[in-house]
Amino acid sequence: MPVSDLTSVTPALQAARILAAWTCRNSVGLHEELRRSFELCCPDHSRSLQEERLQLLQAVAQGMQHAPDPLQAGDRKLERCLDLLRHLAQTP
């Protein structure tokens, strides 16, 4: 995805992309989507709530990046991250 396209990606869409990569057990794709989470930015007109969602997304992505195996089901910390991603993915 070109960097210029990252401004149109919302935290909800990025959360959905991370979940899709995790669900498919795609390690390379998951690491790529987690990395992309840090390249997102909020448009000036949608600062407050979207910015908070972006900060939450980035905190979750960082937690997953530091997990020994982010594809390991059953890890309690990872499950919390996945729950937060599911919540973010459902928000407009």
Residue, then its C-alpha position, 0 to 999 in steps of 0.5 A: m500500500p502506498v504511503s499516500d493511501l494510509t491517510s484514508v485508512t481508519p483505525a477500524l479498517q486497520a484493526a480489521r486488516i490485523l484481525a484478518a491476517w491473524t485469522c488466516r495465520n499469515s505471519v508475514g501479513l500480520h507483521e506487515e499490518l502491525r507495522r502499518s499501524f504506526e504509519l497511519c495518521c488522522p485527518d485534521h478534521s477528525r482529530s479527537l475520537q479518531e485520534e484516540r482510536l488510533q492511539l489504542l490501535q497503536a498500543v495494541a499493535q505494539g503489544m502484539q509485536h512484543a508477544p513471543d508468538p502473536l499467532q499463538a491462540g490462548d495467550r491471555k495478553l494476546e486475547r486481550c489485544l484481539d478483543l480490543l481489535r475486534h471492538l475497534a474493527q466494529t466502530p465507524 
